[in-house]
Amino acid sequence: MRLIRDSIFGLTLGALSSLAFAPISLWIAPFISLFFLYRTLIKNSLFSRIRLSYFFGLGLLLVVQNWTGIYVGNLPYLALVFMQAVFFIPLALVGKKSNLSNAVIFGCALVLSELLMRTIPFTGFGWSRLSFTQVDSPLSSIYPFMGVAGVALLMGLLSALRKFNHLIVISLLLITANFIPTELNNSGNLEIALVQGGVPQLGLDFNSTPLAVYRNHYQESRNNLAANSVDLVIWPENSVDIDLFKNPEIETEISELSNSLKAPILIGGISRFSGQLQNISVFFNPKIQEIYVKRYLTPFGEYIPMRSSFARFSPYVEDVTDFSAGTEKVNFQVNNQSFQTLICYEIINDTFRDDLIENFLVVQTNNATFGDTAQLEQQLNIAKVRAIETGREIAYVSTTGVTSFIDTTGKLRSSLPKFEGGVLIDDINLFEGQTLVQKLKFYPEIAAMLLLLLLSIRRVRG
């Protein structure tokens, strides 16, 4: 009976937390669910706490990551969420006391849960971190200073605190954070065109006719842009999935377009120019100047770990061709200003956040694979978090949406409707310097882990 009770209660609280994720974006939802979870945990035995924590994670992930099974079936989706729910078990480390020390343990345990999610197994899948949900909450002021780890710590801590004076102190810290000056300097702006060309059909077969996808983006650019109208044109990931190095006529056509527009063009494509299949961004000005190779590949999407083992469980394994990862970051130059591009899944990699020193960030993505699911808005929301953390404006361009310009507060300055072809033109402000969290890198996580260890040892001893 207790097992059933714990399962239902944990699942319900986890599902409640999922309301914080886009497109609903009810940021207060996880505070409510974590509040009730904490107060239930401290009244139960260790085994009951473990069950509650696991089912909390399961309830959250079943909802948030539902889009992962839309086209590949329920088995891979369920395997992912049942496995990742294990990472919420550290929440059970709280003891049977409602005091400040236990509240801090709860906050640090949430940091540990999210650390596990983003790192293991197979480079992790840190997509569904609760700390990504606070773009519109008062906690957003913490992103530039302590990053998602600091936000996770405060989410757990605030949900567990009971004394009013403790809440007042943290509230004052949040207010103060809004007035702390950053060390970033504005260095001008550029006018940029983002091209959302669309695809013939949504789903896994979105690119069954890559020439049609390319033509969509080419024609949108040709029809909506004039010479010298913008400083840079950006196409999304997979916009040119015709190997440029085996189809020189396509390379020539893009080069001529760049020359006629008097502007460089950044495209996304695939190629075997290195001998292995790679996901690339190619910079034309007007000839090919730079090539960036995606470094952080999507497990089970761009490569299959333990391929022979997983092939026994899913027929879709044979449909995935392994990509080869790049090894180097590329600094692109436009009008003596610099930018970095991240390709799709790379936006969730915290290391790439910390390495950013360029004046603005580009995110090239292809969301056609997941159709009209929450994946589109969830990824855009992660980009908003990165904009706040890095103090950089982001040019976010997708094949199908939501193509947008994001400012340093995580707000959308402008965007295109989903699934409609078009060109979005706007100015992007340029910045120099790094935020505190970029300088600290992973030290907030390390500090939280040390604090969790010390408090846990102290509780055991006494």
C-alpha positions as CSV (number, residue, x, y, z in Angstrom):
1,M,0.0,0.0,0.0
2,R,2.8,2.4,0.9
3,L,4.5,1.6,-2.4
4,I,1.4,2.6,-4.3
5,R,1.0,5.7,-2.3
6,D,4.6,6.8,-2.8
7,S,4.4,6.1,-6.5
8,I,1.3,8.1,-7.1
9,F,2.4,11.0,-4.9
10,G,5.8,11.2,-6.5
11,L,4.5,10.9,-10.0
12,T,1.9,13.7,-9.3
13,L,4.5,16.1,-7.9
14,G,6.8,15.4,-10.8
15,A,4.1,16.0,-13.3
16,L,3.3,19.2,-11.5
17,S,6.9,20.3,-11.9
18,S,6.7,19.7,-15.7
19,L,4.4,22.7,-16.0
20,A,7.4,24.9,-15.6
21,F,8.8,23.8,-18.9
22,A,7.9,25.5,-22.2
23,P,5.5,25.9,-23.8
24,I,3.5,26.3,-20.5
25,S,6.4,28.0,-18.6
26,L,4.7,28.2,-15.2
27,W,7.9,28.9,-13.3
28,I,6.4,28.6,-9.8
29,A,5.2,25.0,-10.4
30,P,8.5,23.3,-9.3
31,F,8.6,25.4,-6.1
32,I,5.2,24.0,-5.1
33,S,6.1,20.4,-6.0
34,L,9.5,20.6,-4.3
35,F,7.9,22.1,-1.2
36,F,5.5,19.2,-0.8
37,L,8.2,16.7,-1.8
38,Y,10.6,17.9,0.8
39,R,8.1,17.9,3.6
40,T,7.1,14.4,2.7
41,L,10.7,13.1,2.5
42,I,11.6,14.3,6.0
43,K,8.7,12.3,7.5
44,N,9.6,9.0,5.8
45,S,12.2,6.2,6.0
46,L,15.2,6.0,3.7
47,F,13.6,3.5,1.4
48,S,10.4,5.5,1.2
49,R,12.4,8.6,0.4
50,I,14.2,6.8,-2.4
51,R,10.9,5.7,-3.9
52,L,9.4,9.2,-3.6
53,S,12.4,10.8,-5.2
54,Y,12.6,8.3,-8.1
55,F,8.9,8.6,-8.9
56,F,9.1,12.4,-8.7
57,G,11.8,12.3,-11.4
58,L,9.8,9.8,-13.4
59,G,6.7,11.9,-13.3
60,L,8.6,15.0,-14.4
61,L,10.5,13.2,-17.3
62,L,7.5,11.3,-18.6
63,V,5.8,14.6,-19.4
64,V,8.8,16.8,-20.4
65,Q,10.5,14.3,-22.6
66,N,7.4,12.9,-24.2
67,W,8.5,14.4,-27.6
68,T,11.4,12.0,-27.7
69,G,9.1,9.1,-28.6
70,I,6.9,10.8,-31.1
71,Y,8.6,9.3,-34.1
72,V,10.9,6.6,-32.8
73,G,8.4,4.8,-30.6
74,N,7.7,4.4,-26.9
75,L,10.5,1.9,-26.1
76,P,13.5,4.3,-26.5
77,Y,11.5,7.1,-24.8
78,L,10.5,5.0,-21.8
79,A,14.0,3.5,-21.5
80,L,15.4,7.1,-21.3
81,V,13.0,8.4,-18.7
82,F,13.1,5.3,-16.5
83,M,16.9,5.4,-16.5
84,Q,17.2,9.2,-15.9
85,A,14.6,9.1,-13.1
86,V,17.4,7.3,-11.1
87,F,19.3,10.6,-11.0
88,F,16.6,12.2,-8.8
89,I,17.4,9.7,-6.0
90,P,20.0,12.0,-4.4
91,L,17.0,14.1,-3.2
92,A,16.5,11.3,-0.7
93,L,19.7,12.3,1.1
94,V,17.7,14.7,3.4
95,G,17.2,13.6,7.0
96,K,14.3,13.6,9.3
97,K,14.7,17.2,10.4
98,S,13.3,20.4,9.1
99,N,16.2,22.7,9.7
100,L,18.6,24.9,7.7
101,S,21.2,22.2,7.3
102,N,18.6,19.8,5.8
103,A,17.3,22.5,3.5
104,V,20.8,23.1,2.2
105,I,21.3,19.4,1.6
106,F,18.0,19.4,-0.4
107,G,19.3,22.2,-2.6
108,C,22.7,20.6,-3.1
109,A,21.1,17.3,-3.9
110,L,19.1,18.9,-6.7
111,V,22.4,20.3,-8.1
112,L,23.8,16.7,-7.9
113,S,20.8,15.3,-9.7
114,E,21.2,17.8,-12.5
115,L,24.9,17.2,-12.7
116,L,24.2,13.5,-13.2
117,M,21.6,14.2,-15.8
118,R,24.0,16.3,-17.9
119,T,27.0,14.0,-17.7
120,I,26.1,10.3,-17.7
121,P,25.7,8.0,-19.5
122,F,27.1,8.7,-23.0
123,T,27.8,12.4,-22.3
124,G,24.4,12.7,-20.5
125,F,21.2,14.3,-21.5
126,G,20.8,17.5,-19.4
127,W,17.7,18.7,-21.3
128,S,15.1,18.5,-18.6
129,R,16.9,20.3,-15.8
130,L,14.5,22.2,-13.5
131,S,17.1,25.0,-13.4
132,F,16.3,25.8,-17.1
133,T,12.7,26.9,-16.1
134,Q,13.4,30.2,-14.3
135,V,13.9,32.6,-17.2
136,D,10.8,34.6,-16.1
137,S,11.2,34.3,-12.4
138,P,13.1,36.4,-9.8
139,L,15.8,33.7,-9.9
140,S,16.8,34.7,-13.4
141,S,19.1,37.3,-11.9
142,I,21.2,34.5,-10.6
143,Y,22.0,33.0,-14.0
144,P,24.9,35.4,-14.9
145,F,26.6,34.9,-11.5
146,M,26.0,31.2,-10.5
147,G,24.5,29.7,-13.6
148,V,22.0,26.9,-13.7
149,A,23.8,25.2,-10.8
150,G,23.2,28.2,-8.6
151,V,19.6,28.4,-9.7
152,A,19.1,24.7,-8.9
153,L,20.6,25.2,-5.5
154,L,18.3,28.1,-4.7
155,M,15.2,26.3,-6.0
156,G,15.8,23.4,-3.6
157,L,16.7,25.7,-0.8
158,L,13.8,28.1,-1.1
159,S,11.4,25.1,-1.4
160,A,12.7,23.6,1.8
161,L,13.1,26.6,4.1
162,R,10.6,27.2,6.8
163,K,11.7,30.2,8.8
164,F,10.6,33.6,7.5
165,N,13.9,35.3,8.2
166,H,15.8,32.8,6.0
167,L,13.5,33.6,3.1
168,I,13.9,37.3,3.7
169,V,17.7,37.0,3.5
170,I,17.6,35.1,0.2
171,S,15.0,37.5,-1.2
172,L,17.3,40.4,-0.4
173,L,20.2,38.6,-2.1
174,L,18.0,38.1,-5.2
175,I,17.1,41.8,-5.3
176,T,20.7,42.8,-4.8
177,A,21.8,40.6,-7.7
178,N,19.7,42.7,-10.1
179,F,21.8,45.7,-9.3
180,I,25.3,44.2,-9.5
181,P,27.0,45.6,-12.5
182,T,28.5,43.2,-15.0
183,E,31.9,43.5,-16.6
184,L,30.5,43.4,-20.1
185,N,30.9,46.3,-22.6
186,N,28.7,47.0,-25.6
187,S,30.8,47.2,-28.8
188,G,28.2,48.1,-31.4
189,N,25.7,46.1,-33.4
190,L,25.1,44.2,-36.6
191,E,22.1,43.8,-38.8
192,I,21.4,40.1,-39.3
193,A,19.0,38.1,-41.5
194,L,17.8,34.7,-40.2
195,V,16.3,32.4,-42.9
196,Q,13.6,29.9,-41.9
197,G,13.0,28.1,-45.1
198,G,10.8,25.2,-43.9
199,V,10.8,21.6,-45.0
200,P,8.5,19.5,-47.3
201,Q,7.3,17.4,-44.4
202,L,7.8,17.1,-40.6
203,G,9.2,14.0,-38.9
204,L,12.1,11.6,-39.4
205,D,11.8,11.9,-43.2
206,F,12.0,15.7,-43.1
207,N,15.1,15.6,-45.3
208,S,14.1,12.9,-47.7
209,T,14.4,15.5,-50.4
210,P,17.4,17.6,-49.3
211,L,17.4,19.6,-52.5
212,A,13.9,20.9,-51.8
213,V,15.0,22.0,-48.3
214,Y,18.0,23.8,-49.8
215,R,15.8,25.5,-52.5
216,N,13.4,26.7,-49.8
217,H,16.3,28.5,-48.0
218,Y,17.9,29.8,-51.2
219,Q,14.6,31.2,-52.5
220,E,13.7,32.9,-49.2
221,S,17.1,34.6,-49.2
222,R,16.9,35.6,-52.9
223,N,13.3,36.9,-52.6
224,N,13.6,38.8,-49.4
225,L,17.1,40.3,-49.3
226,A,18.8,42.9,-51.3
227,A,22.4,43.8,-51.8
228,N,24.0,45.5,-48.7
229,S,20.7,45.2,-46.8
230,V,22.3,43.2,-43.9
231,D,25.7,42.4,-42.5
232,L,25.2,38.7,-42.2
233,V,22.8,36.0,-43.4
234,I,22.3,32.8,-41.4
235,W,20.6,29.6,-42.5
236,P,19.8,26.8,-40.0
237,E,21.2,23.4,-39.3
238,N,20.5,20.9,-42.2
239,S,19.5,23.7,-44.6
240,V,22.1,22.3,-47.1
241,D,22.3,18.6,-46.6
242,I,23.7,18.2,-50.0
243,D,27.5,17.6,-49.6
244,L,29.0,20.8,-50.9
245,F,32.3,19.1,-51.6
246,K,30.7,16.5,-53.8
247,N,28.2,19.0,-55.4
248,P,30.3,22.0,-56.5
249,E,27.3,23.5,-58.3
250,I,25.6,24.1,-54.9
251,E,28.8,25.6,-53.4
252,T,29.0,27.9,-56.4
253,E,25.3,28.9,-56.1
254,I,25.7,29.9,-52.5
255,S,28.9,31.7,-53.2
256,E,27.2,33.7,-56.0
257,L,24.3,34.5,-53.6
258,S,26.7,35.8,-51.0
259,N,28.4,37.9,-53.6
260,S,25.1,39.4,-54.9
261,L,23.9,40.2,-51.4
262,K,27.3,41.7,-50.5
263,A,27.0,39.8,-47.2
264,P,28.5,36.6,-45.8
265,I,26.2,33.6,-45.4
266,L,26.5,30.9,-42.7
267,I,24.8,27.7,-43.7
268,G,24.3,24.3,-41.9
269,G,24.9,21.1,-43.7
270,I,26.4,17.6,-43.6
271,S,29.6,16.4,-45.4
272,R,32.1,13.7,-45.6
273,F,34.9,16.1,-46.6
274,S,37.1,14.7,-43.8
275,G,36.3,11.1,-44.8
276,Q,33.7,10.7,-42.1
277,L,30.1,12.0,-41.9
278,Q,30.0,15.3,-40.0
279,N,27.4,18.0,-39.1
280,I,28.9,21.3,-40.2
281,S,28.4,25.0,-40.4
282,V,30.1,26.6,-43.5
283,F,30.9,30.3,-43.7
284,F,30.7,31.9,-47.2
285,N,32.2,35.4,-47.8
286,P,31.6,34.9,-50.7
287,K,33.8,31.8,-51.1
288,I,34.1,29.3,-48.2
289,Q,36.2,30.9,-45.5
290,E,35.6,28.7,-42.4
291,I,34.1,25.4,-41.5
292,Y,32.9,24.4,-38.0
293,V,32.2,20.8,-37.2
294,K,29.7,20.0,-34.5
295,R,31.6,18.8,-31.4
296,Y,28.9,17.6,-29.0
297,L,26.9,14.9,-30.7
298,T,23.4,13.6,-29.7
299,P,23.5,10.1,-28.4
300,F,21.1,7.9,-30.3
301,G,20.4,10.8,-32.7
302,E,23.8,11.3,-34.3
303,Y,25.6,8.2,-33.1
304,I,24.6,5.0,-31.5
305,P,26.7,4.0,-28.4
306,M,26.9,0.2,-27.9
307,R,25.3,-0.2,-31.3
308,S,25.2,-4.0,-31.4
309,S,23.5,-4.1,-28.0
310,F,20.8,-1.5,-28.7
311,A,20.1,-3.0,-32.1
312,R,18.4,-5.9,-30.3
313,F,15.8,-3.6,-28.8
314,S,15.0,-1.1,-31.5
315,P,14.7,-1.5,-35.3
316,Y,15.5,2.3,-35.6
317,V,19.1,1.8,-34.7
318,E,20.0,0.7,-38.2
319,D,18.5,3.9,-39.6
320,V,21.0,6.0,-37.7
321,T,24.4,6.7,-39.4
322,D,27.1,7.5,-36.9
323,F,28.5,11.1,-37.2
324,S,32.1,12.0,-36.3
325,A,32.5,14.8,-33.8
326,G,34.7,17.9,-34.4
327,T,37.4,18.9,-32.0
328,E,37.9,22.6,-32.4
329,K,35.9,25.8,-31.7
330,V,35.7,28.2,-34.6
331,N,35.7,32.0,-34.3
332,F,33.8,33.6,-37.2
333,Q,34.5,37.2,-38.2
334,V,32.0,39.8,-39.6
335,N,33.0,43.5,-39.9
336,N,35.8,43.0,-37.4
337,Q,33.3,41.5,-34.9
338,S,33.3,37.9,-33.8
339,F,30.7,35.2,-33.2
340,Q,30.4,31.6,-32.4
341,T,27.8,29.1,-33.6
342,L,26.4,26.2,-31.7
343,I,24.5,23.5,-33.6
344,C,21.3,22.3,-32.0
345,Y,22.0,19.9,-29.1
346,E,25.2,21.8,-28.3
347,I,23.2,24.5,-26.6
348,I,22.8,22.3,-23.5
349,N,26.5,21.8,-23.0
350,D,27.7,24.0,-20.1
351,T,31.3,23.9,-21.2
352,F,30.5,25.7,-24.4
353,R,28.7,28.4,-22.3
354,D,31.9,29.0,-20.3
355,D,34.1,29.1,-23.4
356,L,32.1,31.9,-25.1
357,I,34.2,35.1,-25.5
358,E,32.8,36.2,-28.9
359,N,30.6,39.3,-29.4
360,F,27.4,37.3,-30.0
361,L,26.1,33.7,-30.3
362,V,24.4,31.9,-33.1
363,V,22.3,28.8,-32.6
364,Q,21.6,26.8,-35.7
365,T,19.0,24.1,-35.3
366,N,16.7,21.8,-37.2
367,N,13.5,21.0,-35.3
368,A,11.6,19.4,-38.2
369,T,12.4,16.0,-36.8
370,F,10.1,16.5,-33.8
371,G,7.2,18.2,-35.6
372,D,4.9,20.3,-33.6
373,T,5.9,19.2,-30.2
374,A,7.2,20.9,-27.1
375,Q,10.8,20.2,-28.2
376,L,10.7,23.4,-30.2
377,E,9.8,25.7,-27.3
378,Q,12.0,23.8,-24.8
379,Q,15.1,24.3,-26.9
380,L,14.4,27.9,-27.5
381,N,13.9,28.3,-23.7
382,I,17.4,26.8,-23.1
383,A,18.8,29.3,-25.5
384,K,17.2,32.1,-23.4
385,V,19.0,30.8,-20.3
386,R,22.3,30.8,-22.2
387,A,21.7,34.4,-23.3
388,I,21.2,35.5,-19.6
389,E,24.2,33.4,-18.4
390,T,26.6,34.7,-20.9
391,G,25.3,38.3,-21.3
392,R,25.2,37.7,-25.1
393,E,22.4,38.2,-27.6
394,I,21.6,35.2,-29.6
395,A,20.6,34.7,-33.2
396,Y,18.5,31.5,-33.1
397,V,17.6,30.1,-36.5
398,S,15.6,26.9,-37.2
399,T,14.3,25.2,-40.3
400,T,10.7,25.2,-39.0
401,G,10.7,27.5,-35.9
402,V,10.9,29.2,-33.6
403,T,13.5,31.4,-35.4
404,S,14.1,34.4,-33.0
405,F,16.5,37.1,-31.8
406,I,17.0,36.8,-28.0
407,D,18.3,39.7,-25.9
408,T,20.6,39.4,-22.8
409,T,17.6,39.3,-20.5
410,G,16.2,36.2,-22.2
411,K,13.4,38.0,-23.9
412,L,12.5,37.5,-27.5
413,R,13.1,40.7,-29.4
414,S,11.5,39.3,-32.6
415,S,10.5,35.9,-34.0
416,L,8.9,34.2,-36.9
417,P,5.8,32.0,-36.7
418,K,6.4,28.3,-36.6
419,F,6.2,26.3,-39.8
420,E,6.1,29.4,-42.1
421,G,8.9,30.2,-44.4
422,G,10.3,33.7,-44.0
423,V,13.3,35.9,-43.3
424,L,13.7,37.6,-39.9
425,I,15.9,40.8,-39.9
426,D,16.9,42.6,-36.8
427,D,19.9,44.3,-35.1
428,I,21.9,42.3,-32.7
429,N,23.9,44.1,-30.0
430,L,27.5,43.1,-29.5
431,F,29.3,42.6,-26.2
432,E,32.8,42.0,-24.9
433,G,33.9,40.4,-21.6
434,Q,32.6,37.4,-19.6
435,T,30.0,37.0,-16.8
436,L,31.0,35.7,-13.4
437,V,29.6,32.2,-14.0
438,Q,31.7,31.9,-17.2
439,K,34.8,32.7,-15.1
440,L,33.8,30.4,-12.3
441,K,33.0,27.6,-14.8
442,F,32.1,24.4,-12.8
443,Y,33.1,25.7,-9.4
444,P,29.5,26.4,-8.2
445,E,28.8,22.7,-8.8
446,I,31.9,21.6,-7.1
447,A,31.2,23.9,-4.1
448,A,27.6,22.4,-3.9
449,M,29.0,18.9,-4.0
450,L,31.5,19.6,-1.2
451,L,28.9,21.2,0.9
452,L,26.6,18.3,0.4
453,L,29.3,15.9,1.4
454,L,30.3,17.9,4.5
455,L,26.7,18.3,5.7
456,S,25.9,14.6,5.1
457,I,28.9,13.5,7.1
458,R,28.1,15.9,9.9
459,R,24.5,14.6,10.0
460,V,25.7,11.0,10.2
461,R,28.1,11.8,13.0
462,G,25.6,13.5,15.0
